């Protein structure tokens, strides 16, 4: 299905609301190679349109510094309109804070502990 893709570390799909969901596999340790594979899957889903990203990191184990830089860079900002990062564990919250605080993302990004709040915020970025 074109509206659903997967990478080694995540499952992605486009919701009827125009928001792409990225759900990381439990215990995923995301490398730069994984990030590139996930981005390629996102590009297949978005069909050339900038879309907001709902990123569930609740069960993520780790993410390399290079990965955070890649996701926060200009390339990601060209294809995504915003990123809502859902955290649920101390590890995912630290990773999210690193992404937002230290990587200085080139697109609007916020951390959420509530999936509903994250989706509500993202609706304002559907183009």
C-alpha positions in Angstrom: 0.0 0.0 0.0 1.3 3.4 -0.9 0.0 5.0 2.3 2.0 2.6 4.4 5.8 1.9 4.5 8.3 0.5 6.9 11.9 0.8 7.7 14.1 -1.4 9.9 13.2 0.8 13.0 9.8 2.2 12.2 6.4 1.8 10.6 5.0 4.8 8.8 1.6 5.6 7.3 -0.5 8.5 6.1 -3.7 9.1 8.0 -6.9 10.4 6.5 -6.2 13.7 8.3 -3.1 14.3 6.2 -0.7 13.6 9.0 2.1 11.0 8.6 2.6 8.7 11.6 6.0 7.3 12.4 5.9 4.6 15.1 9.3 3.4 16.2 9.8 -0.3 17.0 10.3 -1.2 20.7 13.9 -0.9 21.7 15.0 0.7 18.4 18.5 2.0 18.3 18.3 4.5 15.4 21.4 5.1 13.3 22.0 7.6 10.5 21.5 4.7 8.0 18.1 4.0 9.6 17.1 7.7 9.5 17.9 7.8 5.7 15.8 4.6 5.2 12.9 6.0 7.3 13.1 9.3 5.3 13.0 7.4 2.0 9.8 5.6 3.2 8.3 9.0 4.2 9.1 10.4 0.8 7.2 7.5 -0.8 4.2 8.3 1.4 4.1 12.1 1.1 4.1 12.1 -2.7 5.9 15.4 -3.0 3.7 17.3 -0.5 5.0 18.7 2.8 3.1 16.9 5.6 3.2 17.1 9.3 4.9 14.2 11.2 3.6 12.5 14.3 6.6 10.7 15.7 6.1 8.1 18.5 9.4 7.7 20.4 7.9 6.2 23.5 9.7 2.8 23.1 12.8 4.2 21.4 16.1 3.0 23.0 18.6 5.4 21.4 19.3 7.7 18.5 22.8 8.8 17.4 23.9 12.4 17.3 24.2 12.3 13.5 20.7 11.0 13.3 19.3 13.9 15.3 21.3 16.3 13.1 19.9 14.7 10.0 16.3 14.8 11.2 16.7 18.5 12.3 18.4 19.6 9.1 17.2 21.5 6.0 16.5 18.4 4.0 13.8 17.3 6.5 12.4 20.8 6.6 11.9 20.8 2.8 9.6 17.8 3.0 7.9 18.1 6.4 5.8 21.0 7.7 6.1 20.2 11.4 7.1 17.4 13.9 5.3 16.4 17.0 7.4 14.0 19.0 5.5 11.9 21.5 7.6 10.8 24.5 6.7 8.4 27.3 9.9 7.3 29.0 12.8 9.3 30.5 15.0 8.1 27.7 12.5 9.2 25.0 12.1 12.6 26.7 15.9 13.1 26.9 16.2 12.2 23.2 13.4 14.6 22.3 14.9 17.4 24.4 18.3 16.8 22.7 16.6 17.0 19.3 14.7 20.2 20.0 17.2 22.0 22.3 20.6 21.1 20.8 19.8 20.2 17.2 17.8 23.4 16.5 15.4 21.9 14.0 14.6 23.8 10.8 10.9 23.0 11.1 8.3 23.6 13.9 8.9 20.8 16.5 7.4 20.1 19.9 7.4 17.4 22.5 4.1 15.9 23.8 3.2 13.2 26.3 -0.3 13.0 24.9 -1.0 11.6 21.4 -4.3 13.6 21.2 -2.5 16.9 22.0 0.2 16.1 19.4 -2.3 15.4 16.7 -4.4 18.5 17.5 -1.2 20.7 17.2 -0.2 19.1 13.9 -3.6 19.8 12.3 -2.5 23.4 12.1 0.3 22.3 9.8 -1.7 20.3 7.2 -1.2 22.1 3.9 
